[in-house]
Amino acid sequence: MIVIDEEFCKGCEVCVEFCPTRVLEMSETLNRKGYYPPLVERERDCHGCRLCELLCSEFAIFIVNE
């Protein structure tokens, strides 16, 4: 399961750009700080590589194993 804390996200798009399976897409809705956070669009395609988690400089995204 991919968890995104939208209030920490600064909309840099690094997680979206580097996701090998294109699970994430950018939102069209602003968060409270005025940034566009990513959305999990295809979670079933996620392989759990944690690249998005590792690249997020704001610690706004993480993977939870079920």
PyMOL Python script that loads the backbone (N, CA, C, O; Angstrom):
from pymol import cmd

cmd.read_pdbstr("""\
ATOM      1  N   MET A   1       0.842  -1.166   0.000  1.00  0.00           N
ATOM      2  CA  MET A   1       0.000   0.000   0.000  1.00  0.00           C
ATOM      3  C   MET A   1       0.899   1.245   0.000  1.00  0.00           C
ATOM      4  O   MET A   1       1.844   1.333   0.785  1.00  0.00           O
ATOM      5  N   ILE A   2       0.608   2.180  -0.861  1.00  0.00           N
ATOM      6  CA  ILE A   2       1.370   3.424  -0.965  1.00  0.00           C
ATOM      7  C   ILE A   2       0.625   4.507  -0.200  1.00  0.00           C
ATOM      8  O   ILE A   2      -0.563   4.740  -0.423  1.00  0.00           O
ATOM      9  N   VAL A   3       1.342   5.167   0.708  1.00  0.00           N
ATOM     10  CA  VAL A   3       0.745   6.235   1.511  1.00  0.00           C
ATOM     11  C   VAL A   3       1.439   7.542   1.161  1.00  0.00           C
ATOM     12  O   VAL A   3       2.668   7.620   1.170  1.00  0.00           O
ATOM     13  N   ILE A   4       0.654   8.566   0.855  1.00  0.00           N
ATOM     14  CA  ILE A   4       1.198   9.884   0.539  1.00  0.00           C
ATOM     15  C   ILE A   4       0.634  10.889   1.533  1.00  0.00           C
ATOM     16  O   ILE A   4      -0.580  11.060   1.641  1.00  0.00           O
ATOM     17  N   ASP A   5       1.527  11.546   2.252  1.00  0.00           N
ATOM     18  CA  ASP A   5       1.107  12.618   3.157  1.00  0.00           C
ATOM     19  C   ASP A   5       1.126  13.905   2.343  1.00  0.00           C
ATOM     20  O   ASP A   5       2.177  14.520   2.159  1.00  0.00           O
ATOM     21  N   GLU A   6      -0.018  14.298   1.868  1.00  0.00           N
ATOM     22  CA  GLU A   6      -0.132  15.436   0.959  1.00  0.00           C
ATOM     23  C   GLU A   6       0.352  16.739   1.577  1.00  0.00           C
ATOM     24  O   GLU A   6       0.772  17.639   0.850  1.00  0.00           O
ATOM     25  N   GLU A   7       0.305  16.862   2.880  1.00  0.00           N
ATOM     26  CA  GLU A   7       0.714  18.107   3.521  1.00  0.00           C
ATOM     27  C   GLU A   7       2.239  18.255   3.579  1.00  0.00           C
ATOM     28  O   GLU A   7       2.736  19.372   3.724  1.00  0.00           O
ATOM     29  N   PHE A   8       2.985  17.160   3.468  1.00  0.00           N
ATOM     30  CA  PHE A   8       4.448  17.231   3.421  1.00  0.00           C
ATOM     31  C   PHE A   8       4.953  17.411   1.992  1.00  0.00           C
ATOM     32  O   PHE A   8       6.052  17.925   1.780  1.00  0.00           O
ATOM     33  N   CYS A   9       4.159  16.994   1.019  1.00  0.00           N
ATOM     34  CA  CYS A   9       4.573  17.008  -0.385  1.00  0.00           C
ATOM     35  C   CYS A   9       4.740  18.435  -0.908  1.00  0.00           C
ATOM     36  O   CYS A   9       3.928  19.318  -0.632  1.00  0.00           O
ATOM     37  N   LYS A  10       5.820  18.633  -1.671  1.00  0.00           N
ATOM     38  CA  LYS A  10       6.074  19.932  -2.299  1.00  0.00           C
ATOM     39  C   LYS A  10       5.946  19.869  -3.821  1.00  0.00           C
ATOM     40  O   LYS A  10       6.396  20.775  -4.523  1.00  0.00           O
ATOM     41  N   GLY A  11       5.334  18.800  -4.329  1.00  0.00           N
ATOM     42  CA  GLY A  11       5.018  18.714  -5.750  1.00  0.00           C
ATOM     43  C   GLY A  11       6.204  18.670  -6.690  1.00  0.00           C
ATOM     44  O   GLY A  11       6.107  19.164  -7.813  1.00  0.00           O
ATOM     45  N   CYS A  12       7.305  18.105  -6.275  1.00  0.00           N
ATOM     46  CA  CYS A  12       8.508  18.092  -7.116  1.00  0.00           C
ATOM     47  C   CYS A  12       8.412  17.114  -8.287  1.00  0.00           C
ATOM     48  O   CYS A  12       9.156  17.242  -9.259  1.00  0.00           O
ATOM     49  N   GLU A  13       7.516  16.154  -8.206  1.00  0.00           N
ATOM     50  CA  GLU A  13       7.264  15.157  -9.255  1.00  0.00           C
ATOM     51  C   GLU A  13       8.348  14.099  -9.402  1.00  0.00           C
ATOM     52  O   GLU A  13       8.301  13.313 -10.348  1.00  0.00           O
ATOM     53  N   VAL A  14       9.315  14.052  -8.508  1.00  0.00           N
ATOM     54  CA  VAL A  14      10.392  13.064  -8.599  1.00  0.00           C
ATOM     55  C   VAL A  14       9.823  11.649  -8.501  1.00  0.00           C
ATOM     56  O   VAL A  14      10.226  10.768  -9.261  1.00  0.00           O
ATOM     57  N   CYS A  15       8.903  11.427  -7.585  1.00  0.00           N
ATOM     58  CA  CYS A  15       8.321  10.087  -7.425  1.00  0.00           C
ATOM     59  C   CYS A  15       7.586   9.650  -8.683  1.00  0.00           C
ATOM     60  O   CYS A  15       7.642   8.478  -9.056  1.00  0.00           O
ATOM     61  N   VAL A  16       6.906  10.568  -9.333  1.00  0.00           N
ATOM     62  CA  VAL A  16       6.160  10.266 -10.558  1.00  0.00           C
ATOM     63  C   VAL A  16       7.124   9.955 -11.699  1.00  0.00           C
ATOM     64  O   VAL A  16       6.923   8.990 -12.436  1.00  0.00           O
ATOM     65  N   GLU A  17       8.152  10.754 -11.846  1.00  0.00           N
ATOM     66  CA  GLU A  17       9.105  10.594 -12.947  1.00  0.00           C
ATOM     67  C   GLU A  17       9.921   9.305 -12.859  1.00  0.00           C
ATOM     68  O   GLU A  17      10.232   8.700 -13.885  1.00  0.00           O
ATOM     69  N   PHE A  18      10.268   8.882 -11.650  1.00  0.00           N
ATOM     70  CA  PHE A  18      11.165   7.741 -11.498  1.00  0.00           C
ATOM     71  C   PHE A  18      10.472   6.425 -11.182  1.00  0.00           C
ATOM     72  O   PHE A  18      11.142   5.401 -11.045  1.00  0.00           O
ATOM     73  N   CYS A  19       9.158   6.423 -11.063  1.00  0.00           N
ATOM     74  CA  CYS A  19       8.432   5.178 -10.799  1.00  0.00           C
ATOM     75  C   CYS A  19       8.548   4.269 -12.024  1.00  0.00           C
ATOM     76  O   CYS A  19       8.091   4.642 -13.105  1.00  0.00           O
ATOM     77  N   PRO A  20       9.148   3.088 -11.877  1.00  0.00           N
ATOM     78  CA  PRO A  20       9.355   2.219 -13.039  1.00  0.00           C
ATOM     79  C   PRO A  20       8.062   1.647 -13.618  1.00  0.00           C
ATOM     80  O   PRO A  20       8.043   1.236 -14.778  1.00  0.00           O
ATOM     81  N   THR A  21       6.990   1.611 -12.839  1.00  0.00           N
ATOM     82  CA  THR A  21       5.737   1.046 -13.335  1.00  0.00           C
ATOM     83  C   THR A  21       4.645   2.094 -13.508  1.00  0.00           C
ATOM     84  O   THR A  21       3.487   1.748 -13.743  1.00  0.00           O
ATOM     85  N   ARG A  22       4.998   3.360 -13.396  1.00  0.00           N
ATOM     86  CA  ARG A  22       4.063   4.480 -13.617  1.00  0.00           C
ATOM     87  C   ARG A  22       2.790   4.372 -12.770  1.00  0.00           C
ATOM     88  O   ARG A  22       1.677   4.544 -13.266  1.00  0.00           O
ATOM     89  N   VAL A  23       2.987   4.083 -11.488  1.00  0.00           N
ATOM     90  CA  VAL A  23       1.876   3.938 -10.552  1.00  0.00           C
ATOM     91  C   VAL A  23       1.301   5.300 -10.155  1.00  0.00           C
ATOM     92  O   VAL A  23       0.104   5.421  -9.893  1.00  0.00           O
ATOM     93  N   LEU A  24       2.152   6.313 -10.112  1.00  0.00           N
ATOM     94  CA  LEU A  24       1.756   7.632  -9.621  1.00  0.00           C
ATOM     95  C   LEU A  24       1.504   8.619 -10.751  1.00  0.00           C
ATOM     96  O   LEU A  24       2.121   8.549 -11.814  1.00  0.00           O
ATOM     97  N   GLU A  25       0.582   9.536 -10.493  1.00  0.00           N
ATOM     98  CA  GLU A  25       0.321  10.655 -11.397  1.00  0.00           C
ATOM     99  C   GLU A  25       0.136  11.904 -10.548  1.00  0.00           C
ATOM    100  O   GLU A  25      -0.222  11.815  -9.374  1.00  0.00           O
ATOM    101  N   MET A  26       0.376  13.048 -11.133  1.00  0.00           N
ATOM    102  CA  MET A  26       0.205  14.295 -10.393  1.00  0.00           C
ATOM    103  C   MET A  26      -1.272  14.675 -10.300  1.00  0.00           C
ATOM    104  O   MET A  26      -2.035  14.512 -11.252  1.00  0.00           O
ATOM    105  N   SER A  27      -1.645  15.176  -9.148  1.00  0.00           N
ATOM    106  CA  SER A  27      -3.014  15.615  -8.903  1.00  0.00           C
ATOM    107  C   SER A  27      -3.275  16.942  -9.604  1.00  0.00           C
ATOM    108  O   SER A  27      -2.341  17.665  -9.950  1.00  0.00           O
ATOM    109  N   GLU A  28      -4.519  17.247  -9.804  1.00  0.00           N
ATOM    110  CA  GLU A  28      -4.906  18.556 -10.329  1.00  0.00           C
ATOM    111  C   GLU A  28      -5.442  19.445  -9.223  1.00  0.00           C
ATOM    112  O   GLU A  28      -5.908  20.557  -9.475  1.00  0.00           O
ATOM    113  N   THR A  29      -5.372  18.943  -7.987  1.00  0.00           N
ATOM    114  CA  THR A  29      -5.861  19.671  -6.820  1.00  0.00           C
ATOM    115  C   THR A  29      -4.685  20.081  -5.939  1.00  0.00           C
ATOM    116  O   THR A  29      -3.803  19.267  -5.663  1.00  0.00           O
ATOM    117  N   LEU A  30      -4.667  21.310  -5.508  1.00  0.00           N
ATOM    118  CA  LEU A  30      -3.598  21.812  -4.647  1.00  0.00           C
ATOM    119  C   LEU A  30      -3.761  21.336  -3.209  1.00  0.00           C
ATOM    120  O   LEU A  30      -4.880  21.163  -2.724  1.00  0.00           O
ATOM    121  N   ASN A  31      -2.625  21.124  -2.527  1.00  0.00           N
ATOM    122  CA  ASN A  31      -2.691  20.868  -1.094  1.00  0.00           C
ATOM    123  C   ASN A  31      -2.721  22.219  -0.367  1.00  0.00           C
ATOM    124  O   ASN A  31      -2.742  23.264  -1.018  1.00  0.00           O
ATOM    125  N   ARG A  32      -2.723  22.211   0.954  1.00  0.00           N
ATOM    126  CA  ARG A  32      -2.845  23.466   1.712  1.00  0.00           C
ATOM    127  C   ARG A  32      -1.669  24.417   1.507  1.00  0.00           C
ATOM    128  O   ARG A  32      -1.798  25.621   1.723  1.00  0.00           O
ATOM    129  N   LYS A  33      -0.529  23.881   1.091  1.00  0.00           N
ATOM    130  CA  LYS A  33       0.650  24.724   0.868  1.00  0.00           C
ATOM    131  C   LYS A  33       0.726  25.251  -0.566  1.00  0.00           C
ATOM    132  O   LYS A  33       1.618  26.033  -0.895  1.00  0.00           O
ATOM    133  N   GLY A  34      -0.205  24.826  -1.412  1.00  0.00           N
ATOM    134  CA  GLY A  34      -0.230  25.308  -2.791  1.00  0.00           C
ATOM    135  C   GLY A  34       0.539  24.460  -3.781  1.00  0.00           C
ATOM    136  O   GLY A  34       0.887  24.933  -4.863  1.00  0.00           O
ATOM    137  N   TYR A  35       0.810  23.209  -3.427  1.00  0.00           N
ATOM    138  CA  TYR A  35       1.525  22.282  -4.317  1.00  0.00           C
ATOM    139  C   TYR A  35       0.570  21.207  -4.818  1.00  0.00           C
ATOM    140  O   TYR A  35      -0.441  20.908  -4.182  1.00  0.00           O
ATOM    141  N   TYR A  36       0.907  20.634  -5.969  1.00  0.00           N
ATOM    142  CA  TYR A  36       0.137  19.524  -6.517  1.00  0.00           C
ATOM    143  C   TYR A  36       0.790  18.209  -6.087  1.00  0.00           C
ATOM    144  O   TYR A  36       1.855  17.866  -6.601  1.00  0.00           O
ATOM    145  N   PRO A  37       0.191  17.473  -5.174  1.00  0.00           N
ATOM    146  CA  PRO A  37       0.774  16.201  -4.740  1.00  0.00           C
ATOM    147  C   PRO A  37       0.467  15.084  -5.728  1.00  0.00           C
ATOM    148  O   PRO A  37      -0.447  15.217  -6.542  1.00  0.00           O
ATOM    149  N   PRO A  38       1.213  13.991  -5.671  1.00  0.00           N
ATOM    150  CA  PRO A  38       0.921  12.856  -6.548  1.00  0.00           C
ATOM    151  C   PRO A  38      -0.292  12.075  -6.049  1.00  0.00           C
ATOM    152  O   PRO A  38      -0.672  12.152  -4.881  1.00  0.00           O
ATOM    153  N   LEU A  39      -0.879  11.328  -6.964  1.00  0.00           N
ATOM    154  CA  LEU A  39      -1.985  10.429  -6.645  1.00  0.00           C
ATOM    155  C   LEU A  39      -1.574   9.013  -7.012  1.00  0.00           C
ATOM    156  O   LEU A  39      -0.841   8.803  -7.979  1.00  0.00           O
ATOM    157  N   VAL A  40      -2.039   8.055  -6.251  1.00  0.00           N
ATOM    158  CA  VAL A  40      -1.806   6.652  -6.567  1.00  0.00           C
ATOM    159  C   VAL A  40      -2.913   6.232  -7.525  1.00  0.00           C
ATOM    160  O   VAL A  40      -4.067   6.083  -7.124  1.00  0.00           O
ATOM    161  N   GLU A  41      -2.562   6.045  -8.779  1.00  0.00           N
ATOM    162  CA  GLU A  41      -3.545   5.716  -9.810  1.00  0.00           C
ATOM    163  C   GLU A  41      -3.615   4.228 -10.133  1.00  0.00           C
ATOM    164  O   GLU A  41      -4.683   3.722 -10.475  1.00  0.00           O
ATOM    165  N   ARG A  42      -2.505   3.530 -10.030  1.00  0.00           N
ATOM    166  CA  ARG A  42      -2.466   2.111 -10.399  1.00  0.00           C
ATOM    167  C   ARG A  42      -1.700   1.313  -9.339  1.00  0.00           C
ATOM    168  O   ARG A  42      -0.656   0.726  -9.625  1.00  0.00           O
ATOM    169  N   GLU A  43      -2.224   1.300  -8.129  1.00  0.00           N
ATOM    170  CA  GLU A  43      -1.518   0.654  -7.012  1.00  0.00           C
ATOM    171  C   GLU A  43      -1.260  -0.832  -7.264  1.00  0.00           C
ATOM    172  O   GLU A  43      -0.253  -1.369  -6.802  1.00  0.00           O
ATOM    173  N   ARG A  44      -2.139  -1.489  -7.976  1.00  0.00           N
ATOM    174  CA  ARG A  44      -1.947  -2.927  -8.232  1.00  0.00           C
ATOM    175  C   ARG A  44      -0.715  -3.186  -9.105  1.00  0.00           C
ATOM    176  O   ARG A  44      -0.204  -4.306  -9.126  1.00  0.00           O
ATOM    177  N   ASP A  45      -0.231  -2.161  -9.827  1.00  0.00           N
ATOM    178  CA  ASP A  45       0.970  -2.304 -10.649  1.00  0.00           C
ATOM    179  C   ASP A  45       2.259  -2.086  -9.857  1.00  0.00           C
ATOM    180  O   ASP A  45       3.352  -2.309 -10.378  1.00  0.00           O
ATOM    181  N   CYS A  46       2.137  -1.656  -8.612  1.00  0.00           N
ATOM    182  CA  CYS A  46       3.310  -1.376  -7.776  1.00  0.00           C
ATOM    183  C   CYS A  46       4.041  -2.675  -7.439  1.00  0.00           C
ATOM    184  O   CYS A  46       3.423  -3.650  -7.013  1.00  0.00           O
ATOM    185  N   HIS A  47       5.352  -2.682  -7.632  1.00  0.00           N
ATOM    186  CA  HIS A  47       6.180  -3.842  -7.321  1.00  0.00           C
ATOM    187  C   HIS A  47       6.819  -3.750  -5.953  1.00  0.00           C
ATOM    188  O   HIS A  47       7.495  -4.681  -5.518  1.00  0.00           O
ATOM    189  N   GLY A  48       6.612  -2.630  -5.267  1.00  0.00           N
ATOM    190  CA  GLY A  48       7.181  -2.454  -3.935  1.00  0.00           C
ATOM    191  C   GLY A  48       8.666  -2.163  -3.931  1.00  0.00           C
ATOM    192  O   GLY A  48       9.355  -2.505  -2.970  1.00  0.00           O
ATOM    193  N   CYS A  49       9.177  -1.543  -4.975  1.00  0.00           N
ATOM    194  CA  CYS A  49      10.615  -1.259  -5.063  1.00  0.00           C
ATOM    195  C   CYS A  49      11.062  -0.160  -4.097  1.00  0.00           C
ATOM    196  O   CYS A  49      12.245  -0.050  -3.777  1.00  0.00           O
ATOM    197  N   ARG A  50      10.112   0.643  -3.638  1.00  0.00           N
ATOM    198  CA  ARG A  50      10.352   1.732  -2.679  1.00  0.00           C
ATOM    199  C   ARG A  50      11.184   2.884  -3.243  1.00  0.00           C
ATOM    200  O   ARG A  50      11.687   3.711  -2.482  1.00  0.00           O
ATOM    201  N   LEU A  51      11.330   2.945  -4.544  1.00  0.00           N
ATOM    202  CA  LEU A  51      12.100   4.028  -5.144  1.00  0.00           C
ATOM    203  C   LEU A  51      11.457   5.379  -4.839  1.00  0.00           C
ATOM    204  O   LEU A  51      12.162   6.345  -4.546  1.00  0.00           O
ATOM    205  N   CYS A  52      10.145   5.456  -4.904  1.00  0.00           N
ATOM    206  CA  CYS A  52       9.447   6.709  -4.596  1.00  0.00           C
ATOM    207  C   CYS A  52       9.738   7.144  -3.159  1.00  0.00           C
ATOM    208  O   CYS A  52       9.965   8.323  -2.886  1.00  0.00           O
ATOM    209  N   GLU A  53       9.725   6.184  -2.262  1.00  0.00           N
ATOM    210  CA  GLU A  53       9.990   6.449  -0.848  1.00  0.00           C
ATOM    211  C   GLU A  53      11.430   6.938  -0.644  1.00  0.00           C
ATOM    212  O   GLU A  53      11.669   7.879   0.112  1.00  0.00           O
ATOM    213  N   LEU A  54      12.365   6.306  -1.309  1.00  0.00           N
ATOM    214  CA  LEU A  54      13.775   6.661  -1.169  1.00  0.00           C
ATOM    215  C   LEU A  54      14.110   8.024  -1.772  1.00  0.00           C
ATOM    216  O   LEU A  54      14.970   8.736  -1.253  1.00  0.00           O
ATOM    217  N   LEU A  55      13.440   8.389  -2.858  1.00  0.00           N
ATOM    218  CA  LEU A  55      13.753   9.638  -3.551  1.00  0.00           C
ATOM    219  C   LEU A  55      13.036  10.864  -2.990  1.00  0.00           C
ATOM    220  O   LEU A  55      13.415  11.993  -3.301  1.00  0.00           O
ATOM    221  N   CYS A  56      12.016  10.660  -2.176  1.00  0.00           N
ATOM    222  CA  CYS A  56      11.248  11.789  -1.654  1.00  0.00           C
ATOM    223  C   CYS A  56      12.048  12.538  -0.590  1.00  0.00           C
ATOM    224  O   CYS A  56      12.292  12.017   0.498  1.00  0.00           O
ATOM    225  N   SER A  57      12.448  13.748  -0.912  1.00  0.00           N
ATOM    226  CA  SER A  57      13.251  14.548   0.015  1.00  0.00           C
ATOM    227  C   SER A  57      12.431  15.082   1.186  1.00  0.00           C
ATOM    228  O   SER A  57      12.995  15.513   2.192  1.00  0.00           O
ATOM    229  N   GLU A  58      11.126  15.056   1.065  1.00  0.00           N
ATOM    230  CA  GLU A  58      10.239  15.570   2.116  1.00  0.00           C
ATOM    231  C   GLU A  58       9.645  14.459   2.974  1.00  0.00           C
ATOM    232  O   GLU A  58       8.868  14.738   3.887  1.00  0.00           O
ATOM    233  N   PHE A  59       9.996  13.207   2.699  1.00  0.00           N
ATOM    234  CA  PHE A  59       9.463  12.045   3.432  1.00  0.00           C
ATOM    235  C   PHE A  59       7.938  12.026   3.408  1.00  0.00           C
ATOM    236  O   PHE A  59       7.296  11.694   4.404  1.00  0.00           O
ATOM    237  N   ALA A  60       7.371  12.383   2.269  1.00  0.00           N
ATOM    238  CA  ALA A  60       5.926  12.493   2.129  1.00  0.00           C
ATOM    239  C   ALA A  60       5.289  11.225   1.578  1.00  0.00           C
ATOM    240  O   ALA A  60       4.062  11.135   1.521  1.00  0.00           O
ATOM    241  N   ILE A  61       6.084  10.251   1.175  1.00  0.00           N
ATOM    242  CA  ILE A  61       5.544   9.032   0.592  1.00  0.00           C
ATOM    243  C   ILE A  61       6.255   7.828   1.192  1.00  0.00           C
ATOM    244  O   ILE A  61       7.474   7.823   1.362  1.00  0.00           O
ATOM    245  N   PHE A  62       5.467   6.814   1.506  1.00  0.00           N
ATOM    246  CA  PHE A  62       6.072   5.584   2.042  1.00  0.00           C
ATOM    247  C   PHE A  62       5.190   4.387   1.702  1.00  0.00           C
ATOM    248  O   PHE A  62       4.006   4.516   1.394  1.00  0.00           O
ATOM    249  N   ILE A  63       5.816   3.227   1.769  1.00  0.00           N
ATOM    250  CA  ILE A  63       5.159   1.965   1.453  1.00  0.00           C
ATOM    251  C   ILE A  63       4.871   1.228   2.744  1.00  0.00           C
ATOM    252  O   ILE A  63       5.727   1.137   3.623  1.00  0.00           O
ATOM    253  N   VAL A  64       3.651   0.699   2.856  1.00  0.00           N
ATOM    254  CA  VAL A  64       3.254  -0.095   4.007  1.00  0.00           C
ATOM    255  C   VAL A  64       2.982  -1.502   3.503  1.00  0.00           C
ATOM    256  O   VAL A  64       2.135  -1.709   2.634  1.00  0.00           O
ATOM    257  N   ASN A  65       3.704  -2.462   4.051  1.00  0.00           N
ATOM    258  CA  ASN A  65       3.478  -3.854   3.671  1.00  0.00           C
ATOM    259  C   ASN A  65       2.276  -4.391   4.424  1.00  0.00           C
ATOM    260  O   ASN A  65       2.162  -4.218   5.637  1.00  0.00           O
ATOM    261  N   GLU A  66       1.398  -5.031   3.709  1.00  0.00           N
ATOM    262  CA  GLU A  66       0.189  -5.574   4.340  1.00  0.00           C
ATOM    263  C   GLU A  66       0.385  -7.006   4.723  1.00  0.00           C
ATOM    264  O   GLU A  66      -0.527  -7.629   5.266  1.00  0.00           O
TER     265      GLU A  66
END
""", "prot")
cmd.dss("prot")
cmd.show_as("cartoon", "prot")
cmd.util.cbc("prot")
cmd.orient("prot")
